[in-house]
């Protein structure tokens, strides 16, 4: 791991561990239960399960979420929290999303892995 505590994967995803999880490792094919907040790099928050008070669930490694999430969450253990800096090709690319995320946007997420089931 880099001295700053941030690693950059071969795909360009940047992962910074905020809190190391002590539970089971995330496992592809199982359902990940996470809390997250997403920002544009200018600091604009565009989504947060924390604000809604409801965790988000998705099948890990099945392409149900952006590629940066599948890759980043797969590195986690339950109870862990990471910051992900996700380049556009691992996020929403040239199309952006929903009028909220502009084309070719690099995104910042804070993700906490609550459970795997």
C-alpha positions, 0 to 999 in steps of 0.5 A: 500500500502507498505511504498515503494509505491510498492504492491505485489499481490497474484499472485506475480506481483509487482506494483509501482505507478509512477503517479496516473491517474485521468481519468476513471478506466481501465475496463475489456472488453474495449480496453486499449491504453498504452505506455510501455517500457519493460526491462529484470532485467539486464537492457536490453530493449527489447521493447518499444512503446514509441521508436516506437512513436505508442501506443499499444492497447489491449482488457483488461482482454481477455488474449491477453497480458501476465497475468501480464499486464492484472492484472496490467493495470486493477489497473490503471486509465487513465493518470496513470503510473506504474512499473510492475515487472512480474514473469515468470509465469505471463509473458512468462514462461519457453519458453521465447519469440522470442529469446529476452526474455530468459526462466523463465525471470522476466520482468520489464515494465513501462506502461502508460494508455493513454485511454480506448475505 
